[in-house]
Amino acid sequence: MGAGHDHNHAPSLARAGERHRGRLTAAFAIIAVFFVVEAIAGVVSNSLALLSDAGHMLTDVIGLGMALAAIQLATRFERRDRSVATAHTFGVYRLEILAAFVNALLLFGVAIWVLVEAVRRLFEQPEVLSTTMLVVAVLGLTANLVAFWLLREGAAESINLEGAYLEVLADTIGSVGVILAALGVRYLGWQWLDPVIGAAIGLWILPRTWRLGRKAVHVLLQAAPEHVDLAALTADLESIDDVTDVHDLHVWTLTSEMDAASAHLMTVDGADAHAVLDRAREILHDRFGIDHGTFQVEPESHEGCHDATW
């Protein structure tokens, strides 16, 4: 029915993960230890600000754990025997998008709980042990700064690592907020400052969570990447010599930095399919930054192809 071309040089989750696995593992261990410390200290000190920071740190632990699991699975898939058939024809790269989506849901849950609890505590104002709160907040800030540094490089290559990086960044700011609350409670007697800072941390989580979740859903729904103008892409493909029509065009993102496209290119009878395919590939790569393209070239005299369009 036609001819196709498949070309892919985009960095995979497996390759990106191999470069940053050590740093990611170290960040996971640090955050996991200090989550336990903050959770226990939050209960002991009765500090909502510390508990909210611990809750946020828990989502970091889960997010980093899912990132490590996704990298492990992707690496295993990358190293598989290519001659063996598999049901995962696109690999398991989408795992990092699923991990980012689940992480966003967890962050929403934490933020809503903190806001509700903050309102309750503003009316009751329970006593807070400021010394315990302050010491643990300083230790948490140190842990976040180390994890922040470990994840900074990998955040530019993966949406999942980017999500973990942003969470740790927010945790760092959250730790500063907890320190300020502890100082206010200890030296000024402002018990109300603890739930206010806790609520502020919850509000800080929401916009970032919305952006991360929206980005993950955009990919999961296989929407076209935001940087790709579909009308311009269609026009460029139609401008190829001997191409008379372009239909059934699809552009989507598989995972971070891995965009793909497919289309049917109708040509005049007797057209050079090789030349058409080469030019279509060049357009995808040079003008739209897409390295994986699959095209079906079909002559005008062919019938029935439009019936399969969706």
Rosetta blueprint (number, residue, H / E / L):
1 M L
2 G L
3 A L
4 G L
5 H L
6 D L
7 H L
8 N L
9 H L
10 A L
11 P L
12 S L
13 L H
14 A H
15 R H
16 A H
17 G H
18 E H
19 R H
20 H H
21 R H
22 G H
23 R H
24 L H
25 T H
26 A H
27 A H
28 F H
29 A H
30 I H
31 I H
32 A H
33 V H
34 F H
35 F H
36 V H
37 V H
38 E H
39 A H
40 I H
41 A H
42 G H
43 V H
44 V H
45 S H
46 N L
47 S L
48 L H
49 A H
50 L H
51 L H
52 S H
53 D H
54 A H
55 G H
56 H H
57 M H
58 L H
59 T H
60 D H
61 V H
62 I H
63 G H
64 L H
65 G H
66 M H
67 A H
68 L H
69 A H
70 A H
71 I H
72 Q H
73 L H
74 A H
75 T H
76 R H
77 F H
78 E H
79 R L
80 R L
81 D L
82 R L
83 S L
84 V L
85 A L
86 T L
87 A L
88 H L
89 T L
90 F L
91 G L
92 V L
93 Y L
94 R L
95 L H
96 E H
97 I H
98 L H
99 A H
100 A H
101 F H
102 V H
103 N H
104 A H
105 L H
106 L H
107 L H
108 F H
109 G H
110 V H
111 A H
112 I H
113 W H
114 V H
115 L H
116 V H
117 E H
118 A H
119 V H
120 R H
121 R H
122 L H
123 F H
124 E H
125 Q L
126 P L
127 E L
128 V L
129 L L
130 S H
131 T H
132 T H
133 M H
134 L H
135 V H
136 V H
137 A H
138 V H
139 L H
140 G H
141 L H
142 T H
143 A H
144 N H
145 L H
146 V H
147 A H
148 F H
149 W H
150 L H
151 L H
152 R L
153 E L
154 G H
155 A H
156 A H
157 E L
158 S L
159 I H
160 N H
161 L H
162 E H
163 G H
164 A H
165 Y H
166 L H
167 E H
168 V H
169 L H
170 A H
171 D H
172 T H
173 I H
174 G H
175 S H
176 V H
177 G H
178 V H
179 I H
180 L H
181 A H
182 A H
183 L H
184 G H
185 V H
186 R H
187 Y H
188 L H
189 G L
190 W L
191 Q L
192 W L
193 L H
194 D H
195 P H
196 V H
197 I H
198 G H
199 A H
200 A H
201 I H
202 G H
203 L H
204 W H
205 I H
206 L H
207 P H
208 R H
209 T H
210 W H
211 R H
212 L H
213 G H
214 R H
215 K H
216 A H
217 V H
218 H H
219 V H
220 L H
221 L L
222 Q L
223 A L
224 A L
225 P L
226 E L
227 H L
228 V L
229 D L
230 L H
231 A H
232 A H
233 L H
234 T H
235 A H
236 D H
237 L H
238 E H
239 S L
240 I L
241 D L
242 D L
243 V E
244 T E
245 D E
246 V E
247 H E
248 D E
249 L E
250 H E
251 V E
252 W E
253 T E
254 L E
255 T E
256 S L
257 E L
258 M E
259 D E
260 A E
261 A E
262 S E
263 A E
264 H E
265 L E
266 M E
267 T E
268 V L
269 D L
270 G L
271 A L
272 D L
273 A H
274 H H
275 A H
276 V H
277 L H
278 D H
279 R H
280 A H
281 R H
282 E H
283 I H
284 L H
285 H H
286 D H
287 R H
288 F H
289 G L
290 I L
291 D L
292 H E
293 G E
294 T E
295 F E
296 Q E
297 V E
298 E E
299 P E
300 E L
301 S L
302 H L
303 E L
304 G L
305 C H
306 H H
307 D H
308 A H
309 T L
310 W L
